[in-house]
Amino acid sequence: MIFLQQAGRNQHDHICQSLELFASEVMGEFKAQVAAREAAKAAELAPYIAAAMARKVFMPALADADIPVVKASVAKAEVNAMRP
């Protein structure tokens, strides 16, 4: 849904009234259908997601020593630099 409210000679009050009308008359119906839409979307996408995940090559987890330490509280970032 795209709202183009600031075009033309729309007054601020009219824009607000329009948005309030949408919220009170239309948005509730969309909100009520969220769970069903999300479930249908998940069911439709599930085989594609499963196929993509089956093709994915996972990297091994990093050891703590392999994770760089970045000192952000200095003038120039220092990676893995030990300070006295």
C-alpha positions as CSV (number, residue, x, y, z in Angstrom):
1,M,0.0,0.0,0.0
2,I,1.5,3.3,-1.0
3,F,0.1,6.7,0.2
4,L,0.9,9.8,-1.7
5,Q,-0.6,12.4,0.6
6,Q,1.7,15.5,0.1
7,A,0.9,16.0,-3.6
8,G,-1.2,18.9,-4.8
9,R,-3.1,21.2,-2.5
10,N,-3.9,18.7,0.2
11,Q,-4.2,20.3,3.6
12,H,-2.6,18.7,6.6
13,D,-5.9,18.2,8.3
14,H,-7.3,16.4,5.3
15,I,-4.3,14.2,5.1
16,C,-4.7,13.3,8.8
17,Q,-8.4,12.6,8.3
18,S,-7.7,10.4,5.4
19,L,-5.1,8.4,7.3
20,E,-7.4,8.1,10.3
21,L,-10.3,6.9,8.0
22,F,-8.0,4.3,6.5
23,A,-6.9,3.1,9.9
24,S,-10.4,2.9,11.3
25,E,-12.2,1.4,8.3
26,V,-9.6,-0.7,6.4
27,M,-6.5,-1.5,8.4
28,G,-8.4,-3.7,10.9
29,E,-9.3,-6.1,8.1
30,F,-5.7,-6.3,7.0
31,K,-4.6,-6.9,10.5
32,A,-7.1,-9.6,11.1
33,Q,-5.8,-11.6,8.1
34,V,-2.1,-11.3,9.0
35,A,-1.8,-14.8,10.6
36,A,-3.5,-16.5,7.6
37,R,-1.4,-14.6,5.1
38,E,1.8,-15.3,6.9
39,A,0.9,-19.0,7.2
40,A,0.0,-19.3,3.5
41,K,3.2,-17.4,2.5
42,A,5.4,-19.7,4.7
43,A,3.7,-22.8,3.2
44,E,4.3,-21.6,-0.3
45,L,7.9,-20.7,0.2
46,A,8.8,-23.7,2.4
47,P,10.0,-26.0,-0.5
48,Y,12.1,-23.2,-2.0
49,I,13.7,-22.3,1.3
50,A,14.4,-26.0,2.0
51,A,16.0,-26.4,-1.4
52,A,18.2,-23.3,-0.9
53,M,19.3,-24.4,2.6
54,A,20.2,-27.8,1.2
55,R,22.5,-26.2,-1.3
56,K,24.1,-23.9,1.3
57,V,27.6,-24.6,2.4
58,F,28.0,-23.6,6.0
59,M,31.3,-22.2,7.2
60,P,32.9,-23.8,10.3
61,A,32.4,-21.8,13.5
62,L,35.3,-19.5,14.4
63,A,37.4,-20.1,17.5
64,D,37.4,-17.3,20.0
65,A,41.1,-16.6,19.0
66,D,40.0,-16.1,15.4
67,I,37.5,-13.4,16.1
68,P,39.2,-10.0,15.8
69,V,39.0,-7.5,18.6
70,V,38.4,-3.9,17.4
71,K,39.2,-1.1,19.8
72,A,36.6,1.5,18.9
73,S,37.3,3.9,21.7
74,V,40.6,5.1,20.2
75,A,41.3,7.8,17.6
76,K,42.1,5.1,14.9
77,A,40.6,1.6,15.2
78,E,43.1,-1.0,16.2
79,V,42.5,-4.6,15.2
80,N,44.0,-7.2,17.5
81,A,46.5,-4.7,18.9
82,M,47.4,-5.2,22.5
83,R,47.8,-2.0,24.5
84,P,49.9,-1.7,27.6
